[in-house]
């Protein structure tokens, strides 16, 4: 497992075969972000959608991706 920051994500991504990502449908300020995925290299195998119910509610999902064959 690799839990960041940004430089570690970029270094580990080429070696990864499975990604377990939390995808948040809202922008937050920060100094480390997961790099954009080339969706042609990955296929989604699972997704669990959730809603944060606090005063600043937003949608998010736990998603799993497997590296596409090829």
GUZA-63364 format. One record per residue (C-alpha): residue number from 1; z, x, y; residue in three letters. Coordinates in Angstrom, 3 decimals. Layout:
BEGIN
<pt><nr>NUM</nr><zz>Z</zz><xx>X</xx><yy>Y</yy><rest>ALA</rest></pt>
...
This chain:
BEGIN
<pt><nr>1</nr><zz>0.000</zz><xx>0.000</xx><yy>0.000</yy><rest>UNK</rest></pt>
<pt><nr>2</nr><zz>-0.684</zz><xx>1.047</xx><yy>3.578</yy><rest>UNK</rest></pt>
<pt><nr>3</nr><zz>1.225</zz><xx>-0.718</xx><yy>6.336</yy><rest>UNK</rest></pt>
<pt><nr>4</nr><zz>-0.264</zz><xx>1.001</xx><yy>9.383</yy><rest>UNK</rest></pt>
<pt><nr>5</nr><zz>-0.663</zz><xx>1.976</xx><yy>12.195</yy><rest>UNK</rest></pt>
<pt><nr>6</nr><zz>-4.232</zz><xx>1.983</xx><yy>13.333</yy><rest>UNK</rest></pt>
<pt><nr>7</nr><zz>-5.127</zz><xx>5.561</xx><yy>12.343</yy><rest>UNK</rest></pt>
<pt><nr>8</nr><zz>-3.658</zz><xx>5.084</xx><yy>8.855</yy><rest>UNK</rest></pt>
<pt><nr>9</nr><zz>-5.615</zz><xx>1.844</xx><yy>8.423</yy><rest>UNK</rest></pt>
<pt><nr>10</nr><zz>-8.889</zz><xx>3.580</xx><yy>9.303</yy><rest>UNK</rest></pt>
<pt><nr>11</nr><zz>-8.110</zz><xx>6.485</xx><yy>6.955</yy><rest>UNK</rest></pt>
<pt><nr>12</nr><zz>-7.085</zz><xx>4.294</xx><yy>3.993</yy><rest>UNK</rest></pt>
<pt><nr>13</nr><zz>-9.752</zz><xx>1.578</xx><yy>4.250</yy><rest>UNK</rest></pt>
<pt><nr>14</nr><zz>-12.608</zz><xx>3.540</xx><yy>2.591</yy><rest>UNK</rest></pt>
<pt><nr>15</nr><zz>-10.384</zz><xx>4.104</xx><yy>-0.483</yy><rest>UNK</rest></pt>
<pt><nr>16</nr><zz>-9.065</zz><xx>0.545</xx><yy>-0.717</yy><rest>UNK</rest></pt>
<pt><nr>17</nr><zz>-10.202</zz><xx>-1.832</xx><yy>-3.440</yy><rest>UNK</rest></pt>
<pt><nr>18</nr><zz>-7.959</zz><xx>-4.773</xx><yy>-2.523</yy><rest>UNK</rest></pt>
<pt><nr>19</nr><zz>-6.745</zz><xx>-5.938</xx><yy>0.892</yy><rest>UNK</rest></pt>
<pt><nr>20</nr><zz>-3.737</zz><xx>-8.207</xx><yy>1.464</yy><rest>UNK</rest></pt>
<pt><nr>21</nr><zz>-4.022</zz><xx>-9.237</xx><yy>5.112</yy><rest>UNK</rest></pt>
<pt><nr>22</nr><zz>-2.158</zz><xx>-11.544</xx><yy>7.433</yy><rest>UNK</rest></pt>
<pt><nr>23</nr><zz>-4.792</zz><xx>-12.988</xx><yy>9.761</yy><rest>UNK</rest></pt>
<pt><nr>24</nr><zz>-3.390</zz><xx>-14.514</xx><yy>12.953</yy><rest>UNK</rest></pt>
<pt><nr>25</nr><zz>-5.496</zz><xx>-16.936</xx><yy>15.005</yy><rest>UNK</rest></pt>
<pt><nr>26</nr><zz>-4.050</zz><xx>-15.718</xx><yy>18.284</yy><rest>UNK</rest></pt>
<pt><nr>27</nr><zz>-4.244</zz><xx>-12.490</xx><yy>20.267</yy><rest>UNK</rest></pt>
<pt><nr>28</nr><zz>-1.048</zz><xx>-10.519</xx><yy>20.777</yy><rest>UNK</rest></pt>
<pt><nr>29</nr><zz>-0.606</zz><xx>-7.347</xx><yy>22.814</yy><rest>UNK</rest></pt>
<pt><nr>30</nr><zz>-0.040</zz><xx>-4.257</xx><yy>20.717</yy><rest>UNK</rest></pt>
<pt><nr>31</nr><zz>-0.986</zz><xx>-0.658</xx><yy>20.160</yy><rest>UNK</rest></pt>
<pt><nr>32</nr><zz>-2.136</zz><xx>-0.760</xx><yy>16.515</yy><rest>UNK</rest></pt>
<pt><nr>33</nr><zz>-4.761</zz><xx>-3.066</xx><yy>15.058</yy><rest>UNK</rest></pt>
<pt><nr>34</nr><zz>-6.479</zz><xx>-3.329</xx><yy>11.695</yy><rest>UNK</rest></pt>
<pt><nr>35</nr><zz>-10.143</zz><xx>-2.280</xx><yy>12.017</yy><rest>UNK</rest></pt>
<pt><nr>36</nr><zz>-12.870</zz><xx>-4.922</xx><yy>11.929</yy><rest>UNK</rest></pt>
<pt><nr>37</nr><zz>-14.036</zz><xx>-5.545</xx><yy>8.365</yy><rest>UNK</rest></pt>
<pt><nr>38</nr><zz>-17.656</zz><xx>-5.334</xx><yy>7.319</yy><rest>UNK</rest></pt>
<pt><nr>39</nr><zz>-17.656</zz><xx>-8.711</xx><yy>5.523</yy><rest>UNK</rest></pt>
<pt><nr>40</nr><zz>-20.655</zz><xx>-7.657</xx><yy>3.421</yy><rest>UNK</rest></pt>
<pt><nr>41</nr><zz>-18.373</zz><xx>-5.090</xx><yy>1.722</yy><rest>UNK</rest></pt>
<pt><nr>42</nr><zz>-15.571</zz><xx>-7.539</xx><yy>0.866</yy><rest>UNK</rest></pt>
<pt><nr>43</nr><zz>-15.209</zz><xx>-10.917</xx><yy>-0.811</yy><rest>UNK</rest></pt>
<pt><nr>44</nr><zz>-12.307</zz><xx>-13.231</xx><yy>-0.155</yy><rest>UNK</rest></pt>
<pt><nr>45</nr><zz>-10.409</zz><xx>-14.113</xx><yy>-3.341</yy><rest>UNK</rest></pt>
<pt><nr>46</nr><zz>-7.420</zz><xx>-16.039</xx><yy>-1.947</yy><rest>UNK</rest></pt>
<pt><nr>47</nr><zz>-6.245</zz><xx>-17.667</xx><yy>1.276</yy><rest>UNK</rest></pt>
<pt><nr>48</nr><zz>-3.011</zz><xx>-19.475</xx><yy>2.105</yy><rest>UNK</rest></pt>
<pt><nr>49</nr><zz>-3.037</zz><xx>-21.136</xx><yy>5.535</yy><rest>UNK</rest></pt>
<pt><nr>50</nr><zz>0.137</zz><xx>-21.599</xx><yy>7.551</yy><rest>UNK</rest></pt>
<pt><nr>51</nr><zz>1.235</zz><xx>-22.785</xx><yy>10.983</yy><rest>UNK</rest></pt>
<pt><nr>52</nr><zz>3.958</zz><xx>-21.168</xx><yy>13.060</yy><rest>UNK</rest></pt>
<pt><nr>53</nr><zz>5.957</zz><xx>-24.134</xx><yy>14.322</yy><rest>UNK</rest></pt>
<pt><nr>54</nr><zz>7.824</zz><xx>-22.487</xx><yy>17.203</yy><rest>UNK</rest></pt>
<pt><nr>55</nr><zz>7.212</zz><xx>-23.306</xx><yy>20.866</yy><rest>UNK</rest></pt>
<pt><nr>56</nr><zz>4.124</zz><xx>-21.062</xx><yy>20.873</yy><rest>UNK</rest></pt>
<pt><nr>57</nr><zz>2.718</zz><xx>-22.445</xx><yy>17.611</yy><rest>UNK</rest></pt>
<pt><nr>58</nr><zz>-0.356</zz><xx>-20.801</xx><yy>16.124</yy><rest>UNK</rest></pt>
<pt><nr>59</nr><zz>-2.314</zz><xx>-20.743</xx><yy>12.879</yy><rest>UNK</rest></pt>
<pt><nr>60</nr><zz>-2.232</zz><xx>-17.813</xx><yy>10.486</yy><rest>UNK</rest></pt>
<pt><nr>61</nr><zz>-3.248</zz><xx>-17.082</xx><yy>6.912</yy><rest>UNK</rest></pt>
<pt><nr>62</nr><zz>-2.365</zz><xx>-14.737</xx><yy>4.093</yy><rest>UNK</rest></pt>
<pt><nr>63</nr><zz>-5.726</zz><xx>-13.573</xx><yy>2.755</yy><rest>UNK</rest></pt>
<pt><nr>64</nr><zz>-6.733</zz><xx>-11.354</xx><yy>-0.153</yy><rest>UNK</rest></pt>
<pt><nr>65</nr><zz>-10.047</zz><xx>-9.518</xx><yy>-0.296</yy><rest>UNK</rest></pt>
<pt><nr>66</nr><zz>-11.614</zz><xx>-7.492</xx><yy>-3.100</yy><rest>UNK</rest></pt>
<pt><nr>67</nr><zz>-14.228</zz><xx>-4.829</xx><yy>-2.470</yy><rest>UNK</rest></pt>
<pt><nr>68</nr><zz>-17.649</zz><xx>-6.247</xx><yy>-3.343</yy><rest>UNK</rest></pt>
<pt><nr>69</nr><zz>-19.506</zz><xx>-4.619</xx><yy>-6.222</yy><rest>UNK</rest></pt>
<pt><nr>70</nr><zz>-22.408</zz><xx>-2.456</xx><yy>-5.275</yy><rest>UNK</rest></pt>
